[in-house]
Amino acid sequence: MICEEQQIDVLLIAGDLFHRQPLKRELKELDYLFSRLSHTQVVIIAGNHDYLKTDSYYRTFQWAENVHMILSSQLSCVEIKEYSLAVYGLSYDRREIEEEAYADAFPQKRQKFEILLAHGGDEKHIPIKKEALLELGYDYIAMGHIHKPQQIYPGRIAYAGALEPTDKNDTGMHGYIYGELSEKGCRTKFVQAASREYIHMEIQVSEEMSGHALKEAVSRQIEEKGQENIYKITLTGFREPDTLFDLSQMDPFGNVIQMLDDTRPSYDFARLKAGNRENILGQFIESLEDSDKDSMEYQALCEGVHALMETRRG
């Protein structure tokens, strides 16, 4: 956030700076980096992951002069008077807070510009009515807890999300919110900054596709979307009944975290039924052969025929 009149940067961290309890040496390294920001003030609250345990290193750590951490579980204020700025917030003192905490968190008109840091938004982590937040009257509210960036009210309330994705289901762009605050109001924009993304990708398999051809298809898709990213891949479509893909050999660049085979064997049901009219295989096919290919019944048909054919081979 930039206070435009003075062109001063303010780094706002709305909780969960760490995804767990920070170690003292980690705070020391981070503090050094913050101290190198010669024209930037830093304001931090603790969230549900890095909450203020009784023995938390947050409680005793001595930050650089330009770093201000709110250690109270009640609404508190950091004033940066030379910039006419007041930043309000509270820190989690436990992992879960089910009570509303911001309903009466009105700004106290201490400075010309007033910002709120708020962490939560679900039933276990400070339930929040976003419309009520807007009515509090802050110039801007920086939200934490949700990992994906969200503009709740453009220029007024936003979740910055996590700077980097934290697990394989944390898909989409990640970065930070850049804002400019002046007497004219607040302007914000999302800035993508993550070095990589988790991407969920489907690859359609055809009946004639071999294992080598599939690996080439996987390679092309990853090259197109970026080798720096991490992938969860699901194989769909129909394959030859006797084809079994060796999924352990399908990671060309070492960045596939998971691969699932949801393909179905492409049986010639008409031929199988004609040759098995007098037994359970033919009867089973006849009972389900008119099912739509996208239906659960068709999936049951494929799996049932596969099981019956395997029984014969055994």
C-alpha positions in Angstrom: 0.0 0.0 0.0 1.3 3.5 -0.9 0.2 6.7 0.8 0.3 8.8 -2.3 0.9 12.3 -0.8 4.2 11.2 0.9 5.0 8.3 -1.5 5.6 6.0 1.4 5.2 2.3 1.1 3.4 0.3 3.8 3.6 -3.5 3.7 0.4 -5.0 5.2 0.4 -8.6 6.4 -3.1 -9.8 7.4 -2.1 -13.0 9.3 -0.5 -16.3 8.5 2.8 -14.9 7.5 3.9 -18.4 8.4 1.8 -21.6 7.8 2.8 -22.8 11.3 4.5 -21.5 14.4 7.6 -19.6 13.4 11.0 -20.5 14.7 13.2 -17.8 16.2 15.8 -18.1 13.6 13.1 -17.7 10.9 12.0 -14.4 12.5 15.5 -13.2 12.6 16.0 -13.9 8.9 12.7 -12.2 8.0 13.4 -9.2 10.2 16.7 -8.6 8.4 14.9 -8.5 5.1 12.3 -6.1 6.4 15.0 -3.9 7.9 16.5 -3.5 4.4 13.3 -1.8 3.2 14.5 1.8 3.8 11.2 3.5 2.8 8.7 0.9 4.0 6.8 0.5 7.2 5.6 -3.1 7.9 2.5 -3.9 10.0 1.7 -7.6 10.9 -1.1 -9.5 12.7 -1.0 -13.2 13.5 -3.5 -15.5 11.9 -4.9 -18.9 12.8 -1.8 -20.8 11.6 0.8 -18.6 13.2 -1.4 -17.7 16.2 0.1 -16.3 19.4 0.7 -19.4 21.5 1.8 -18.8 25.1 5.4 -19.6 24.1 5.3 -18.1 20.6 8.5 -16.3 19.6 6.3 -13.5 18.2 5.7 -12.4 21.8 9.3 -11.6 22.7 11.0 -11.0 19.3 12.5 -7.5 18.9 11.7 -6.4 15.4 13.5 -3.7 13.4 12.2 -0.1 13.9 10.1 -0.2 10.7 8.2 -3.3 11.7 5.1 -3.2 13.9 3.4 -6.3 15.1 0.0 -6.2 16.8 0.2 -8.6 19.7 -3.2 -8.1 21.2 -6.2 -10.3 20.6 -8.4 -7.2 21.0 -8.6 -4.5 18.3 -5.5 -2.3 18.5 -3.9 0.4 16.5 -0.5 1.2 15.0 -0.1 4.9 14.3 2.5 6.0 11.7 2.0 9.7 12.5 4.5 11.1 10.0 2.5 9.5 7.2 -1.0 10.4 8.8 -1.7 6.7 8.8 -3.4 4.4 11.4 -3.5 0.6 10.9 -5.9 -1.4 13.1 -6.1 -5.1 13.7 -6.0 -8.0 16.2 -4.0 -11.2 16.4 -5.3 -14.7 16.9 -4.3 -16.1 20.3 -5.7 -19.6 19.5 -6.1 -21.7 16.4 -9.9 -21.2 16.1 -12.1 -18.2 17.0 -15.7 -18.8 16.4 -16.9 -15.4 17.7 -17.5 -12.3 15.6 -14.6 -9.8 16.2 -15.0 -7.0 13.8 -18.7 -6.0 14.2 -17.8 -3.0 16.3 -14.3 -2.4 15.1 -14.9 1.2 14.1 -11.9 3.4 13.2 -11.2 5.9 15.9 -10.3 8.8 13.6 -6.8 8.9 14.9 -5.2 9.8 11.5 -6.1 11.0 8.1 -5.9 7.6 6.6 -7.2 4.5 8.4 -6.8 0.8 7.4 -8.0 -2.4 9.0 -6.2 -5.8 8.9 -8.8 -8.6 9.3 -8.2 -12.3 9.3 -10.9 -14.9 8.9 -14.2 -15.2 7.2 -15.6 -18.7 8.0 -17.4 -20.2 10.9 -14.3 -21.5 12.7 -12.1 -18.4 12.0 -13.9 -15.2 13.0 -17.2 -15.2 11.0 -17.3 -12.0 8.9 -20.2 -10.1 7.3 -18.4 -8.4 4.5 -21.2 -5.8 4.1 -20.9 -4.9 7.7 -17.1 -4.5 7.2 -17.7 -2.0 4.4 -20.0 0.1 6.7 -17.3 0.5 9.3 -15.8 3.3 7.3 -12.1 2.3 6.8 -10.3 3.7 3.8 -9.2 0.1 3.0 -9.5 -3.3 4.6 -6.8 -5.9 3.9 -8.1 -9.5 4.4 -6.2 -12.6 5.3 -7.1 -16.4 5.6 -8.3 -17.2 2.1 -5.4 -18.4 -0.1 -6.9 -17.3 -3.4 -7.0 -13.6 -4.2 -10.4 -12.1 -4.1 -11.6 -8.5 -4.6 -14.6 -8.3 -2.2 -15.3 -4.6 -2.9 -12.8 -3.2 -5.4 -10.7 -0.5 -3.9 -12.1 -1.1 -0.4 -11.8 -4.8 0.7 -9.7 -7.6 -0.7 -8.1 -10.9 0.1 -4.5 -10.9 -1.2 -4.3 -14.6 -0.9 -1.1 -16.6 -0.4 2.1 -15.3 -2.2 2.8 -18.9 -3.3 0.4 -21.9 -3.5 0.6 -24.1 -0.4 -0.6 -27.4 -1.6 -1.7 -29.3 -4.8 -5.3 -28.1 -4.5 -4.3 -24.4 -4.2 -4.6 -23.7 -7.9 -4.8 -20.4 -9.8 -2.7 -17.2 -9.7 -1.0 -16.1 -6.5 0.6 -12.8 -5.6 -0.2 -9.7 -3.7 -2.5 -6.6 -3.7 -0.9 -3.3 -4.7 -2.8 -0.2 -3.6 -2.5 3.5 -3.7 -4.3 5.5 -1.0 -4.9 9.2 -1.3 -7.6 11.8 -0.5 -9.2 10.7 -3.8 -9.7 7.2 -2.4 -8.0 3.9 -2.8 -7.0 2.2 -6.0 -5.9 -1.5 -6.0 -4.8 -4.1 -8.4 -3.6 -7.7 -8.1 0.0 -8.4 -9.0 1.0 -12.0 -9.9 4.2 -12.9 -8.1 4.3 -16.6 -7.5 7.2 -18.5 -9.2 4.9 -21.4 -10.0 1.3 -22.7 -10.0 -0.4 -25.9 -9.2 -2.4 -26.9 -12.3 -5.1 -29.5 -12.5 -5.1 -30.8 -16.1 -7.1 -33.4 -18.0 -5.6 -35.3 -21.0 -8.0 -37.1 -23.4 -6.9 -40.6 -24.3 -8.0 -42.2 -27.6 -8.3 -45.9 -28.4 -5.3 -46.0 -30.7 -3.0 -44.3 -28.2 0.0 -46.2 -26.9 2.0 -45.5 -23.7 4.7 -43.7 -25.6 2.1 -41.6 -27.4 0.5 -40.7 -24.1 3.8 -39.6 -22.6 4.4 -37.3 -25.6 0.9 -35.8 -25.1 1.7 -35.2 -21.5 5.0 -33.5 -22.4 3.4 -31.2 -25.0 0.7 -30.1 -22.6 3.2 -29.3 -19.8 5.5 -27.4 -22.2 2.5 -25.4 -23.4 1.4 -24.5 -19.8 4.9 -24.1 -18.4 7.5 -26.5 -17.1 7.9 -24.4 -14.0 4.5 -25.4 -12.7 3.4 -28.5 -10.8 0.7 -30.7 -12.2 -2.1 -33.0 -11.1 -3.1 -34.9 -14.3 -6.3 -36.9 -14.9 -6.4 -39.2 -17.9 -9.9 -39.5 -19.4 -11.5 -41.0 -22.6 -11.4 -44.6 -23.9 -8.5 -46.9 -24.4 -8.0 -50.4 -25.9 -9.2 -53.0 -23.4 -5.8 -54.6 -23.2 -3.9 -51.3 -22.8 -2.5 -50.6 -19.4 -0.6 -47.3 -19.0 2.4 -47.3 -16.7 1.8 -44.1 -14.8 5.2 -44.2 -13.2 6.8 -43.5 -16.6 4.5 -40.5 -17.5 6.4 -37.7 -15.8 8.7 -36.2 -18.4 10.0 -33.2 -16.4 9.7 -34.3 -12.8 6.9 -31.9 -12.0 3.8 -34.2 -12.0 2.7 -34.6 -8.3 -0.2 -36.9 -9.1 -1.6 -38.8 -12.1 -5.0 -40.5 -12.1 -6.2 -42.9 -14.8 -10.0 -42.4 -15.3 -10.0 -43.9 -18.8 -12.4 -46.7 -19.7 -11.8 -49.8 -21.9 -13.4 -49.4 -25.3 -15.1 -52.8 -25.7 -17.0 -53.8 -28.8 -20.1 -54.5 -26.9 -22.1 -55.7 -30.0 -19.5 -58.3 -30.8 -19.2 -59.5 -27.2 -23.0 -59.7 -26.8 -23.3 -61.7 -30.0 -20.8 -64.3 -28.9 -22.2 -64.6 -25.3 -26.0 -64.5 -25.7 -26.4 -67.6 -23.5 -24.3 -66.6 -20.5 -24.1 -63.8 -17.9 -21.7 -61.7 -19.9 -24.2 -61.3 -22.8 -27.1 -60.8 -20.5 -25.3 -58.1 -18.6 -24.3 -56.2 -21.8 -27.9 -56.4 -23.0 -29.2 -54.8 -19.8 -27.0 -51.7 -20.0 -25.9 -51.4 -23.7 -28.3 -48.5 -24.4 -26.9 -46.3 -21.7 -25.5 -42.9 -22.6 -21.6 -42.9 -22.6 -21.5 -40.1 -20.0 -23.9 -41.9 -17.6 -23.1 -43.9 -14.4 -24.9 -46.9 -16.1 -22.3 -46.9 -18.9 -19.5 -46.7 -16.4 -21.0 -49.7 -14.6 -21.3 -51.5 -18.0 -17.6 -50.9 -18.7 -16.4 -51.9 -15.2 -18.7 -55.0 -15.1 -17.6 -56.3 -18.5 -14.0 -55.7 -17.5 -14.5 -57.7 -14.3 -16.3 -60.6 -16.1 -13.6 -60.7 -18.8 -10.9 -60.8 -16.1 -12.7 -63.7 -14.4 -12.7 -65.7 -17.6 -8.9 -65.1 -18.0 -8.3 -66.3 -14.5 
